[in-house]
Amino acid sequence: MSGKITEEDMKELREIFGKIDLDNDGYICDFELHELLKEAGHKVPGYMVREIIQKLDRNKDNKISFEEFLSIVQELKGSQVAKTFRKAINRKEGILAIGGTSELSSEGTQHSFSEEERYAFVNWINTALEKDVDCHHVLPMDPNTDSLFTSVGDGIVLCKMINLSVPDTIDERTINKKKLTPFTVQENLNLALNSASAIGCHVVNIGALDLKEGKPHLVLGLLWQIIKIGLFADIELSRNEALAALLREGETLEDLMKLSPEELLLRWANFHLENAGWQKINNFSSDIKDSRAYFHLLNQISPKGTEEDQPCIDINMAGFSTKDDMKRAEAMLQQADRLGCRQFVTPADVVSGNPKLNLAFVANLFNKYPALTKPENEDIDWGLLEGETREERTFRNWMNSMGVNPHVNHLYGDLQDAIVILQLYERIKVEVDWNNKVNKPPYPKLGSNMKKLENCNYAVELGKQAKFSLVGIGGQDLNDGNATLTLAVVWQLMRRYTLNVLEELGDGQKVNDDIIVKWVNNTLMDAGKGTKISSFKDKEISSSLAVLELIDAIQPNSINYDLVKTGTLSEDDKLENAKYAISMARKIGARVYALPEDLVEVKPKMVMTVFACLMGRGMKRV
């Protein structure tokens, strides 16, 4: 025995026992005990839970009375146990303030972070990376401690999570995994941050040191962006045509394509709630607090046994009529667990209506069990459903990494009021008169398009002031979502942003393509490398050898030439080299947005950004 349980502890434990004992019959079963111990920081495997029950279950009815429960608690922990349980189960106000340490005080800052988010993300990461041997040195993490903030410190978990959200973003060969030193950890964190930026995360205010030190609000902010990108990846019409089942009368696919992933999820939930005869919800916060909409949603989407590979799972609706909100939420989550979807929320997160975590919970439900059938409707123009091109995705990710608001989900539709384009002008140091020249949302019902068009005209006017090449481009083209002309404006914004970075590093000297090409060739020659480029259209670039040699020239001995394919290269060989090159560029500190295929196909615009970013990194050498 580890220690006596005081009268106060006893009172606390009785209250806790009551919370777990859903049907108030005075007993808890093995599943409930397992959950309870896990919540309280005692992660015990299932077989041990069953052994505990067998050992303490005197009447062999496979459940535990309060008296038996007390013996378990005493055996496990003894003193202080009530406080641990209380903290684990009653997570209603889980915002922890960080501050007061000498370092933070000297910065004069105090940042709060959400304990619920920490808890949710730890459980998600533990499950997602459970079988990854490269993460066994830090996993599983304890969701009840701050172990998350130290576990991300070497960059490996972050790199792995990025690849889970957007597969193949990081070439695994570039992650430092063994015998880590401060320098190789720094490389991993560079790789993670620059790759996160490339998939559209806003990382402007986060540095490698912040992650190494495990600053909670920054770690959680970055993780949420990475997790959300992965959860939302398939909530998009071109990747999931069955979403067309959500079309309402009189709507076209084009209308549906304009919706954000959040709006599509809400519509998806309401589609199933309507089929269940339940009232619709308007959000994933106040409207789901009583868990009743969730019960109906689970019941609608659970497998009915009609598909060969999916056995029937009947949702038990008994908990639906439970009077207590917390107990009802727990009963609902037990049913979600039967679908393998008990992720992101605790009963308290449901009852408090935590919008972020409930959104994640629903997105995960959608990804596992969409329960939608693609409509066989002749009126639907499926030709509209072209997925975005690589170039469009790169531009969209670049914009989002700049922290624009609103988030850009659809490149053309989300730029039709020019608000995002005007924010990007500010990023390239073009002054925007927000007070007198810009109409801000929400727009009036009548004449809303005129207000948006005025913004687009102003955006074109600013482009001309910035000496962009805008021949034949008018505000109407942006407002119409004209793909070619919108891309022309966005490319010039991205190009100017890239060149501005170089000019700042070069004390204001103007930079153009020729200057970058010359710098690349001089750097290669000075390092005794055998490659050179004639322009950004040079077909030799398709092997990526020039990029790899330039990286090695900037950071000597960084390239492992055993991994580089040379000689006569197949398309697969070229792609392997390009993947290695893009990840290595990010690893040495270049914020590259281009994709490996851009190098293989020698796409001049994207090739220019790769060499410009490497030039920026090269110029930073002290």
Salt bridges, closest charged atoms under 4 A:
GLU12 OE1 - ARG86 NE 3.07
GLU15 OE2 - ARG86 NH2 3.22
GLU35 OE2 - LYS38 NZ 3.44
GLU35 OE1 - ARG342 NE 3.87
GLU75 OE2 - LYS55 NZ 3.42
GLU107 OE2 - LYS215 NZ 3.82
GLU115 OE2 - ARG91 NH1 3.44
GLU115 OE2 - ARG118 NH2 3.39
GLU117 OE2 - LYS356 NZ 3.19
ASP132 OD2 - LYS160 NZ 3.13
ASP134 OD2 - LYS160 NZ 2.77
ASP134 OD2 - LYS177 NZ 3.03
ASP146 OD1 - ARG118 NH1 2.59
ASP154 OD2 - HIS137 NE2 2.70
ASP171 OD2 - ARG173 NH2 2.68
GLU172 OE1 - LYS160 NZ 2.89
GLU172 OE1 - LYS177 NZ 2.88
GLU187 OE1 - LYS587 NZ 3.95
ASP210 OD1 - LYS215 NZ 3.16
GLU213 OE1 - LYS215 NZ 3.80
ASP234 OD1 - ARG239 NE 3.29
GLU241 OE1 - LYS374 NZ 2.52
GLU251 OE1 - ARG267 NH1 2.65
GLU262 OE2 - LYS228 NZ 3.46
ASP290 OD2 - ARG292 NH1 3.96
ASP325 OD1 - ARG328 NH1 2.72
GLU330 OE1 - ARG342 NH2 2.74
GLU388 OE2 - ARG396 NH2 2.72
GLU391 OE2 - LYS605 NZ 3.92
GLU461 OE2 - LYS437 NZ 3.91
GLU503 OE1 - LYS510 NZ 3.65
GLU504 OE2 - LYS429 NZ 3.08
ASP513 OD1 - ARG495 NH1 2.85
ASP552 OD2 - LYS529 NZ 2.77
GLU571 OE2 - LYS574 NZ 3.61
GLU576 OE1 - ARG173 NH2 3.75
ASP598 OD1 - ARG390 NH2 3.39
GLU601 OE1 - ARG390 NH2 2.87
GLU601 OE1 - LYS603 NZ 3.85
